[in-house]
Amino acid sequence: MIRPNLSTDQCLKCNICTSACPVASVSDEFMGPKSVGPQAARYGYTDRPPSILSLTWCSGCGICSLVCPHDVAVAEINIQAKAEVVKPRKVKLRDQLISRPELLGRLALPVASLANRSINSRATRWLLEKSLAISSSAPLPAFANQSLRTRMSSKCVDSPPDPEVDTDQIVAFFHGCSSNYYEPDLGILAISILEQLGQNVIIPPQRCCGLPLQSNGLLKSARRYAQTNISSLAPFANRGIPIVGISTSCTLSLKHDYRDILGLQDDRSNLVASSTFDFFEFLTFQLAEELNHLEFKPVPAEALYHPPCQLRSHGIGFPALRVLERIPGLQILLSESECCGIAGTYGIKQEKNLIAHDVGKSLFEQAQESEVDFVLSDSETCRWWITKYTGLPVYHPLEIIARAMEIE
């Protein structure tokens, strides 16, 4: 991964980032990534009140950093600046709550059925919108009644294997909040695929990656989560055990955000970053030989594949496509949209919900007009968002791979 330049002095004010920004293209509320980031930083944020107010509309999708011809870390600069804006102000209770999916998932476990019925009722959604400004139309994920760690307790370990144990085919699975508390079946499928490819999967101690906190400007709290994960994962990485995750945003946090946004620049952070792989990145680059020996069963269907913003920021291309294209009968159409609009917790907020919808509108239209059978995306929040506004089934690519491998 190319690490972008955090120096604002490299910005030439070309405005390529602004022209590519999905939020600036649909809303006048946001002045654009260049204005609120590199340019405002030169003058000092406290002297630029319009930029300060506009900065809160940045979704943090990262596209501005990807398109910058001088590799200026525009998105990273803006996220750090947003934290400076949040710091002197009282953080909304809403933002504190939606930034902690791990806590919410853990609290809901004993009463998952009741919690799911409640959050899907019109009365509750109306109350959440009026009291906390959580949009009544935004999709909220269902809670699982049993966590992945509970269901896969035999694979949970506190430390790496003893030094005399060969670790060549051992994989450390980073499940994140989504697979642990909201979509445990997806995590189990991922583990099953890895095991069929000859890997021995273990689940190390871990916390939320911290991205929701980071996205809401709560960098201090995000940094605590990051430090906990680095301490837990570094011993496994030190033994040469790869860390594999199925959420592109979680793996991007481990690879990039901890160092370039949260400032955790040390040997352990670098080790964890270099040992982390997104799921299909690991399959295509590390298990290529094992994949070549697979004979996929036909999956006769037409699908639209939407690579999430976070996946693009990995700088690894679209490795899921390499595997999906090998499945007989599966026809893949690539999304023409850069961003679906949800941006994690961004689209959940009442004041940003319409903007998030408008950002993803072209994707929704493409999915419906192309008359595909389903949509594929590597990001959990993208899947929930696209399902909401297309009415189509939306799957993680690994679910289709599992189907082709006849994994139940």
C-alpha positions in Angstrom: 0.0 0.0 0.0 1.3 3.5 -0.9 1.2 5.7 2.2 0.0 9.2 1.2 1.7 12.4 2.2 0.2 14.1 5.2 1.9 17.4 4.4 -0.5 20.1 3.3 2.4 21.8 1.4 2.2 19.3 -1.4 -1.4 20.4 -2.2 -1.4 22.5 -5.5 -5.1 23.5 -5.1 -5.9 21.7 -8.4 -9.4 20.8 -7.0 -9.3 17.3 -8.6 -10.3 16.0 -5.1 -13.3 18.3 -5.0 -14.4 17.3 -8.5 -14.2 13.6 -7.5 -15.9 14.1 -4.1 -19.3 12.3 -4.0 -20.7 14.6 -1.3 -19.6 17.9 -2.9 -21.3 16.7 -6.1 -24.8 16.4 -4.5 -24.7 19.1 -1.7 -23.7 22.7 -1.3 -23.2 22.1 2.5 -19.7 20.7 1.9 -17.1 23.1 0.5 -15.0 20.2 -0.8 -12.1 18.3 0.6 -9.4 20.7 -0.6 -11.0 23.7 1.0 -11.7 22.2 4.4 -8.5 20.2 4.6 -5.1 21.1 3.1 -6.1 24.7 2.3 -7.8 25.4 5.7 -4.8 23.9 7.5 -2.5 26.5 6.1 -4.4 29.3 7.7 -5.4 27.5 10.9 -8.8 26.1 11.4 -9.8 28.5 14.1 -9.5 31.4 11.7 -11.7 29.7 9.1 -15.2 29.3 10.6 -16.9 28.5 7.2 -14.5 25.6 6.7 -15.0 24.4 10.2 -18.7 24.1 9.8 -18.5 22.6 6.3 -15.9 20.0 7.5 -18.6 18.1 9.4 -20.3 17.1 6.1 -17.2 15.1 4.9 -18.2 11.4 4.8 -14.6 10.2 5.1 -15.0 8.0 2.0 -11.3 8.5 1.1 -11.8 9.1 -2.6 -10.0 12.5 -2.4 -6.8 10.8 -1.3 -7.1 8.2 -4.1 -7.3 10.8 -6.9 -4.8 13.3 -5.6 -1.9 13.5 -8.3 0.6 14.4 -5.6 -0.4 11.7 -3.1 -1.6 14.2 -0.5 -3.5 12.5 2.3 -6.5 14.7 1.9 -9.0 12.4 3.6 -6.7 11.7 6.4 -6.0 15.4 7.0 -9.8 16.1 6.9 -10.5 13.3 9.5 -7.9 14.7 11.8 -9.2 18.2 11.4 -12.8 17.0 12.1 -11.5 15.7 15.4 -10.2 19.1 16.2 -13.6 20.6 15.5 -15.4 18.0 17.7 -12.9 18.3 20.6 -14.1 21.7 22.0 -17.7 20.9 21.5 -20.0 18.5 23.4 -20.3 15.3 21.4 -23.9 14.4 20.7 -25.3 11.4 22.5 -26.3 10.0 19.1 -22.7 10.0 17.8 -21.5 8.4 21.0 -24.0 5.6 20.6 -23.6 4.8 16.9 -19.8 4.9 17.3 -19.9 1.9 19.6 -21.4 -1.1 17.6 -19.5 -3.5 19.8 -21.1 -2.2 23.0 -24.6 -2.1 21.4 -24.2 -5.7 20.1 -23.0 -7.0 23.5 -25.9 -5.3 25.3 -28.4 -6.7 22.9 -27.3 -10.3 23.0 -29.5 -11.4 25.8 -32.6 -9.7 24.4 -31.8 -9.8 20.6 -35.3 -10.9 19.5 -37.0 -8.1 21.5 -34.4 -5.5 20.4 -34.9 -6.4 16.8 -38.7 -6.1 17.0 -38.3 -2.8 18.8 -35.9 -1.2 16.3 -38.1 -2.2 13.4 -41.2 -0.7 14.8 -42.4 2.6 13.4 -42.9 4.0 16.9 -39.3 3.3 18.0 -37.9 4.7 14.7 -40.0 7.8 15.1 -38.8 8.2 18.7 -35.1 7.7 17.7 -35.4 10.3 15.0 -37.1 12.9 17.3 -34.9 12.3 20.3 -31.5 11.4 18.8 -31.8 12.5 15.1 -31.2 8.9 13.9 -33.0 8.9 10.5 -36.2 6.8 10.6 -35.5 5.6 7.1 -31.9 4.5 7.6 -31.3 0.7 7.7 -30.3 -0.5 11.2 -28.7 -4.0 11.4 -30.4 -6.9 13.2 -28.7 -8.1 16.4 -27.6 -11.7 16.6 -28.7 -13.7 19.6 -25.4 -15.5 19.9 -22.0 -14.1 19.0 -19.5 -15.6 16.6 -17.0 -16.0 19.5 -19.6 -18.1 21.4 -20.5 -20.2 18.4 -16.8 -20.7 17.5 -15.5 -20.8 21.1 -13.2 -23.8 20.3 -11.3 -21.6 17.9 -10.8 -18.7 20.3 -7.3 -18.4 21.7 -5.6 -16.0 24.0 -2.1 -16.3 22.6 -0.2 -17.7 19.5 0.8 -21.4 19.4 3.9 -22.5 21.2 7.2 -21.7 19.4 7.7 -25.4 18.4 4.3 -25.4 16.5 4.5 -24.8 12.7 2.4 -21.8 11.8 2.6 -22.0 8.0 -1.1 -22.8 7.6 -2.5 -21.0 10.6 -4.7 -17.9 10.0 -5.9 -15.4 12.7 -9.4 -14.3 11.9 -10.4 -10.7 12.6 -14.2 -10.8 12.8 -14.9 -7.2 13.7 -18.1 -6.1 15.3 -20.3 -7.0 12.3 -19.4 -10.7 12.2 -19.3 -11.1 15.9 -22.6 -9.4 16.9 -24.7 -8.9 13.7 -23.7 -11.4 11.0 -22.0 -14.4 12.7 -23.2 -16.7 9.9 -21.0 -14.7 7.5 -18.0 -15.2 9.8 -18.6 -18.9 10.0 -18.8 -19.1 6.2 -15.4 -17.3 5.9 -13.8 -19.7 8.4 -15.3 -22.7 6.5 -13.9 -21.4 3.2 -10.4 -20.9 4.7 -10.5 -24.4 6.2 -11.5 -26.0 2.9 -8.4 -24.3 1.4 -6.2 -26.0 4.0 -6.0 -23.3 6.6 -6.3 -23.8 10.4 -8.3 -20.8 11.6 -7.9 -19.3 15.1 -9.7 -16.3 16.6 -7.4 -14.0 18.6 -8.5 -11.5 21.3 -9.8 -8.3 19.7 -12.0 -5.3 20.1 -13.9 -3.1 17.6 -11.5 -1.7 15.0 -12.5 1.8 16.2 -13.4 3.2 12.8 -16.9 4.4 13.9 -15.3 6.4 16.7 -12.7 7.8 14.3 -15.4 8.8 11.7 -17.2 10.8 14.3 -14.2 12.7 15.4 -13.6 10.7 18.6 -9.9 10.0 17.9 -8.9 9.6 21.6 -11.4 6.7 22.1 -10.5 5.2 18.7 -6.8 5.3 19.6 -7.5 3.2 22.8 -9.3 0.6 20.8 -6.5 0.5 18.2 -3.8 0.2 20.9 -5.7 -2.8 22.4 -6.0 -4.5 19.1 -2.3 -3.9 18.3 -1.3 -5.4 21.7 -3.5 -8.4 21.1 -2.6 -9.1 17.4 1.1 -8.2 17.4 2.2 -11.6 19.1 0.4 -13.5 16.3 1.9 -11.4 13.6 5.3 -11.8 15.2 4.9 -15.6 14.7 4.2 -15.0 11.0 0.5 -15.7 11.3 -1.5 -13.7 8.8 -4.5 -11.6 10.1 -7.5 -12.0 7.8 -10.7 -10.0 7.9 -13.9 -9.9 5.8 -14.8 -6.3 6.5 -12.8 -4.0 4.2 -13.1 -1.1 6.7 -11.8 -3.1 9.6 -8.8 -4.4 7.7 -8.1 -0.9 6.3 -8.0 0.4 9.9 -5.4 -2.2 10.9 -3.4 -1.6 7.7 -3.6 2.1 7.4 -5.8 4.2 9.8 -4.0 3.2 13.0 -0.7 4.6 11.6 -1.7 7.4 9.3 -4.8 8.8 11.1 -4.4 7.8 14.7 -0.6 8.3 14.7 0.4 4.9 16.1 3.8 4.8 14.4 5.8 2.1 16.0 7.2 -1.4 15.2 4.2 -3.3 16.5 1.7 -1.2 14.5 3.8 -1.7 11.3 4.0 -5.4 12.0 0.3 -5.7 12.4 -0.3 -3.6 9.3 2.0 -5.7 7.1 0.5 -8.9 8.4 -3.1 -7.9 7.7 -5.1 -9.1 4.6 -8.6 -8.5 3.4 -10.3 -11.8 2.8 -10.1 -12.0 -1.0 -6.7 -10.3 -1.0 -5.5 -13.3 1.1 -7.2 -15.8 -1.2 -5.9 -14.5 -4.4 -2.3 -13.5 -3.4 -1.6 -16.1 -0.6 -3.7 -19.1 -1.5 -3.6 -18.9 -5.3 -2.3 -22.5 -5.7 -5.1 -23.8 -3.5 -7.7 -21.8 -5.4 -6.4 -23.2 -8.7 -7.3 -26.7 -7.6 -10.9 -25.8 -6.8 -13.7 -26.8 -9.1 -16.6 -24.4 -8.5 -20.1 -25.5 -9.0 -22.2 -23.4 -11.4 -24.1 -20.4 -10.0 -26.4 -19.3 -12.8 -27.2 -15.7 -12.0 -26.4 -12.1 -13.0 -24.9 -9.9 -10.3 -23.8 -6.3 -9.8 -20.5 -6.0 -7.9 -20.0 -2.8 -5.9 -16.4 -2.4 -4.5 -16.7 -0.3 -1.3 -14.7 2.9 -0.9 -12.5 1.3 1.8 -11.6 -1.5 -0.6 -10.4 1.0 -3.1 -8.2 2.6 -0.5 -6.4 -0.7 0.1 -4.7 -0.3 -3.3 -5.1 -4.0 -4.2 -7.6 -3.7 -7.0 -10.8 -5.9 -6.8 -9.5 -9.3 -5.9 -13.0 -10.7 -5.3 -13.6 -10.4 -9.0 -10.7 -12.7 -9.8 -12.4 -15.4 -7.9 -16.0 -14.7 -8.8 -15.2 -14.7 -12.5 -14.1 -18.4 -12.2 -17.6 -19.5 -11.2 -19.5 -21.1 -14.1 -22.8 -19.4 -15.0 -22.2 -16.3 -12.9 -22.3 -13.0 -14.9 -20.8 -10.0 -13.2 -21.6 -6.4 -13.9 -19.2 -3.8 -12.3 -20.7 -0.8 -10.4 -20.2 2.5 -12.1 -20.5 4.4 -8.8 -17.5 5.3 -6.6 -19.5 5.3 -3.4 -22.8 3.9 -2.2 -23.3 6.9 0.1 -23.7 5.3 3.6 -20.1 5.8 4.7 -20.4 3.8 7.9 -22.5 5.9 10.3 -22.8 8.9 8.0 -26.1 8.0 6.4 -27.7 7.0 9.7 -27.8 10.6 10.8 -31.0 12.5 10.1 -29.3 15.6 8.7 -27.1 13.6 6.4 -29.5 10.8 5.3 -30.7 12.6 2.1 -27.2 13.5 1.0 -26.1 9.9 1.6 -29.0 8.7 -0.5 -28.3 11.1 -3.3 -24.6 10.0 -3.4 -25.7 6.4 -3.9 -28.6 7.2 -6.3 -26.8 6.3 -9.5 -25.8 2.9 -7.9 -29.4 2.2 -7.0 -30.6 3.1 -10.5 -27.9 0.9 -12.1 -28.9 -2.1 -9.9 -32.5 -1.7 -10.7 -32.2 -0.9 -14.4 -29.8 -3.8 -15.1 -32.3 -6.2 -13.7 -29.6 -8.3 -11.9 -30.5 -11.1 -9.5 -28.5 -9.7 -6.6 -25.8 -7.2 -5.7 -22.4 -8.0 -4.2 -20.3 -5.8 -1.8 -17.5 -6.5 0.7 -18.8 -3.9 3.2 -21.5 -4.6 5.7 -22.9 -1.1 5.8 -22.9 -0.9 2.0 -24.9 -4.1 1.9 -27.5 -2.9 4.4 -27.7 0.5 2.6 -28.1 -1.0 -1.0 -30.7 -3.5 0.2 -32.7 -0.6 1.7 -32.8 1.4 -1.5 -32.9 -1.3 -4.2 -35.0 -4.0 -2.6 -32.6 -6.5 -4.0 -30.7 -9.2 -2.1 -27.2 -8.0 -1.4 -24.5 -10.5 -0.4 -20.8 -10.5 0.6 -18.9 -12.1 -2.3 -17.7 -14.8 0.0 -21.4 -16.0 0.3 -21.4 -16.7 -3.5 -18.0 -18.4 -3.3 -19.3 -20.6 -0.5 -22.3 -21.5 -2.6 -20.0 -22.5 -5.5 -18.0 -24.5 -3.1 -21.2 -26.2 -1.8 -20.5 -25.0 1.8 -23.8 -24.8 3.8 
